[in-house]
Amino acid sequence: MRIAFLADASLPHTLRWVNFFALRAHDCLLLSLERGGGFTCPVVHLRRSGALPRFLRYTLAVPAASRLLRDFGPDLVNAHFLPNYGWMAAVLGVRPLVLTTLGSDILLVPRRTALHRWRTRYVLARCDRVTADAEMLARALAGFGVAAERILTVPFGVETERFAAAPERPGRPVVVLSTRRLERIYDVGTLVRAFALLPGVVRAAMELRIAGAGAQEGALRRTPLDPPARFLGWLAPPALDRELAAAHIYVSASRSDSTSVSLLEAMAAGCLPVVSDIPGNREWVRDGENGLLFACGDAAALAACLERAAADDALRTRAGDLNRDIVATRASWRNGMERV
């Protein structure tokens, strides 16, 4: 099949998704305004229009994309995600069109203005199918009028072979790991504040490691902690996998998520997830059974969860075994993508 993708070539999600189809002998083409590497199919980088607002940059790229698609003659077009590339595909009028959504493009962006809500409905009305990575995201799509038969719900899963061997973690120190981007929405600051609230004797037996990069990094580094947090920077596999294998507790304080790949990676590695109590996380974590939940932004509640998790070796062991099974059963990347 000839598949044309409209997507951000700089994103790891795009690389994984496009290569899945290209490596299965489909004739694939990726069109993108952003630059990225590692693709096993041709990538055409559309010209960016200077410092114009994002909406205009993608709109002005439509004529060039139209010519390229006409020459390629795809059987199907797949756009990632609704703003920008979904908008481009809708304006192009290409059919059949599959829109892949990620979370914020449906859960947060439409809340900004009436124009954003109009754009969301405009794009969704022109899609033949829409993929969602969580049940709660599928419900949000239904709220915009997308019929259930047009929605395929499949998580952005994990390559389970990355975590095939169960790691042997030393008992102390208890390693607490965050792998979220250091941006406001992921609220890593609440984790840092929670760590500072722990009793000194508890904190002394723990180690806080923060992987990721983003606009909040400077402020987070300036927050005094004793012992200090270790900032690891952005990590790709296998360095990320080594950190997950060494971690006892994974923390995400995100204020909005659908299915978080970072959470699934931590579960596959056998970590105990301590995560914000939001709908996307509740699809994967049952409080007190395979993880712990805390209210968004509540550093004191997170500190209490961390103290409990650090003290309860049996909970961590039980949760690790459960989580590895959950990911193998429900969140295999290969199985999910075969459905797509």
Steps between C-alpha positions, in 0.01 A plus 500: 500500500615856432475700821575871534566636849468865603680530833777663702818315396684612816273299735592148618131405469510582128820302446361187668165521322620569146781244513256233617322522164806570287676189635200289397558579133232766468594782265521793743567871474528747789435872451611724786590860576736375772825316445577156637704192417494123526210440262503201267285675238537826307444819700422832333561803718253771409630853512428689821372855461726695731367629830133489407250361754481119497150494354611706200821305445310175456224660295754652260661157454176356358571576128842327511352203685220479243748474212705234678197291585369526146833368368518223762140384456440349847235239573460655844620810691578488872538834683655544849358689704185711467648852511736583216518171307140397555403850391722475191345167399147630550569810288660281232179296487691170470302177543510250649645686797602345832572745782723381784437689825732508799319668788562872540382568144152388610503548877665843531541689173124537425454674837715795401261698280184465295723491190687197636170323570377579148822364349468181704148434373596595143785248489315218675206532263733431205667185634401150396659347811657638818744314726503565874749367753259482797134434571465843660637656181248303294224642723632850441491438124141380530425830672605675180255290299730222376296181465624199696550292184748760370724477811772239554633500857854362520767617748836620376654186646841378603745271325481238772825337387681809637402385848504123457736437792367583848764725662656424838475828692710550813292576810662837578504776406140504376527666158218737400496579127316756286524472121252772399598809302585795720203707385223660705232247409707211642545686830831346605521786748239326717730197520795716606288676764369165625854364534595804708204431735618148587654449845878521481554139601263383223658728241848379594403146400369611159647636179305729267591477132341730242534413131376738234551852377282806461424858596463423873846347539673812631242564771500135604878490529493808724264335750709408808489130589703291742614267354479681164309356206700352214405658167568254220392702195298355215559125465428265212506120519710320611611765754137559598444127542800474733360777720158333512662167590678667794194690626266374772238775470383690191329835548285704263327812632353586159187714505368353173568174316324239301705178501853598594772301324735602782266332748478184288881486472533526878237229552672272247826548692330390823498837677234605751311793339410795722294718269250783497137400540375585151277293268779389268708361787200332663464281190832336597557551873280367782582684819668277757510201266744567217584860583405807702296804397516856634307818425646726230731764640480367858864473610407385851288214364781399264749509788274265699483263201878505461553426870253210482653363179854518636404314817289226342731255324216250455281756321782587263570135421133411451436807286806432287380150412145621431614787283723289281202270434264793433731647237560163333124440482362845419780722374728307266614739227505226239152368581348846512652610172387181326145612588569844355 
